[in-house]
């Protein structure tokens, strides 16, 4: 575990979040995922960091890394109201298996659903807005009060994530991406080594799992995220595009 110089632990009020992320990347980009998690939880953002998890197909790896350092780190789980029953059951399985102590279920505002998606068909006409009211806005409220949050994104997943840094500015917060440089094979190997439970839908052809209407099975030879928003050029829900800039932001 690297030793943090005392001067680096003193907040500089003139330093922007982007500058802080740049400084952290310059110093710590060579650390292993486990060391990054320990550094963030115990030193950089002690008492002020959460993990955002979809409890999807690859989520258990990051959750295990965090639980090994401190199972009391808050886990923010967005229940969009359109998730697979298997995902909700998997959440219960993983929480029990890892001993997670502070899992918070975040839901959309009912008044927003009634105003914009009363018959649950918004995903057909405006999937970006659907994601916004069911994922982005709830998470934007949930991260208030935290200085940073962990994500499980990897560079191999999409073209837009190809240059994903370890530390990333997100409005007034830092996003920490411990698994940024991991490959799909490394994720599988880690899960097998630690006997982590798989999401039950993976064996049924769903390597990437979101809401029921916008998740399809992936055919042999297709990209692992080909089943997400199939038939459109959409490949992100929006939670990683900044809460403050457009009210948006797994």
N, C-alpha and C positions, 0 to 999 in steps of 0.2 A: 504494500500500500504506500503510495508516494506521500512524502511529508509536504504539507503546505506551508510555505513561508508566511510568517505572521503578517507581513505587509500585504500579501495577496488576500488575506481574509478580511481586511478593512475595506468597507464599501467606499467607493469614490463617488460622491454625489454628482459629479460632472460627467461620469461615464454613462453613455447610452447603453441600452440593452444590446444593440448590435455590436458595439465596441466590446462589451463584456463577452459576448459569444465569440467574437474574433479572438480575444485574448485567451479564453478557455481552450479554443480549438488549437491555437498555437502551442499551448503548453501541454495539453493532455490527449491529443489525437492518437497517440501511440498506445494508449492504455487498453487492456482487455475489457470486455463488456462487464465482467464482474467487478473489476477495479473502478470502472466508471460509475457503476451503480453505488458502490460503497462510498466513493468520493462525493457523489452528489447527495446521498442520504446523510452521511455522517459529518461532512465538512462544508461543502459549498452551499447547500440549501437545507441545512439541518432544521427539521420541524416545519419546513415550508415547501415540500415537494410532494406531489401526488403522482400516481400512475393512472393513465387513461387506458382502459382496456375494453375491447369489444367482445372478449372471450370467444374469439374466432379461432380459425384453424391453427394459427401460429402463436396465439397469445400466451400460452402456458409457459413458453420459454422465458419471456421477460418477467412474467409474474413469479416464476421460480427464482430467477436471479434476485429480484427484489425481496422475496420472502426469506431468502438465505441471509440477507443483510438485516432486515427488520420487517417482520410480518405486520407491523402496525402502520406501515406507510399507507395512507389512504388510497384506495382503488376506486376510480370513478367509472362506473359502468352505465352507458347510455342505453336505456330500454326504450327504443323508438315506438313500441307498440306494434311493430310489424316484424319482429324477430321470429326465427324458427323456434318451435318448442324445444328442439334439441339443443339450441344455444342456451336457453334458460336452464335446462337441466344440466348442461355442461358447466355452466357457471356454478351451480351448487356443488357439483363434483370437484371442481378445481379449488374452490374456496375451502372445502373440507380437507382435501388432500394436502394443500399447501399451508393450511392453518392461517389464512389471511384474516386479520382481525378488524379491518375497517373498510368494508366494501360498501360503497354508497351507490344506490340505484338512482340514476338521473332520468327524469321523464320530461317529455314535451309539455309545454303549457297548454292546458285544456282549452283555454279561450282561443289560442292560436290555431289549434286543430279544428275547432268548431267554425272559426271564421274562414279558414283557408282550405281545409281538407275534411269537410263533414262526412263525406261518404268514402273516404280512404281511397280516392282515385287520383290524387294529385300526382303520384309517381308516373302516371301515364302521360300527363300533359305538361308537367313542369317538374322533372325530377330534381333539378337544382333547388327549387323552392321547397320541395318535399324534404330533402336532406337538411335544408336550412332550418326549418321549423322543428324537425324531429331529432336532429343531431347537433347542428352547429349552435343554435341559440341555447339549448339546454346545457351544453358543455361550457359555453361562454359564461353562463351564470355559475356553474359549478367550480370553475377554476379561480373565481374571485377569492382573494385571500391567500393564494399560493404564489410563491416566487418562481416556481418551475414545475414542469411535469414531464414524466417519461412517456415516450411513444415507442411502439414496436416496429416502426417502419424500417425497411431495408432498401438499399440502392437497387437491388436486382428486380424489385417489384414492378416499377413503371418507369417510363422514360423521364417523367417529371421528378423522380426520386434518385436519378442516377448520380447526382452530385450532392446527395444528402450529407450535411456535416454532422459531426458528433454533437455539437452544441449549436443551437439555432435560436435567433431572436424571434419572439412572437409577441408583438406589442410590448407591454411592460414585463413580460416573463421570458424565461429561457425554456426552450424545449430540449430535452436530452434524449438522444437517439443511440442508446448503447449498442444496438444490433445493426447499425447502419451498414457496416461492411461484411456482415454475415451472408453466406450463401444458403440456398435452400438445403443443400446437403449438410451443412453445419447445423442448421436448425433440427433436422431429423436426427442427426447423430447425438446432439445434446439431449433431445427428448428421450431417445432410447437409453442413453447412458444413465439418466436420472429416473427412468421408468415413469415418465410423465404421461398422464392420460390423454389420448387423442380426442379431438372433437369427433363425435359419432358420424357427422355428415361427410367427413373426409373420405371414408371408405365407400361412400355412396357416390363419389364423383364430384365433390364440392371442395376443391383445395383453397378457395377463398370465399368467405361467407359473410354476407351482410343481411339485409332485410329480405323477407320472402319474395316480394314481387320483383326485386331487382337482382336476384341471385339465381343463376342457372348452372346446371351441370357443365363440366368442362370435358370436351372430347379429347381422345388420345392425340397428342402432338400439339394441342393448343397451349397458349400461355396460361399460367396458373390463375390469372385474373380475368381470363376471357369471358367468364360467366357473370362478371359484375357489369350491370347496365348493358347487357348484350344488345347489339344493334345500334348503339350510340357511340359517340366519341368521348363520352364521360368516363373518367377512370378514377375520380376522387369524389368524396362526399362533400368536401369543402372545409372541414375543420382545421386543415393545415394551411389555410390561406389568410390567417390573421383575423382575430375577432374585432379589433378596433377599426380596421380599414373599411370593412363592409358588413360588419355584424356577423361575419362567418369565421370559420376556422377548421379518423382513425382510418 
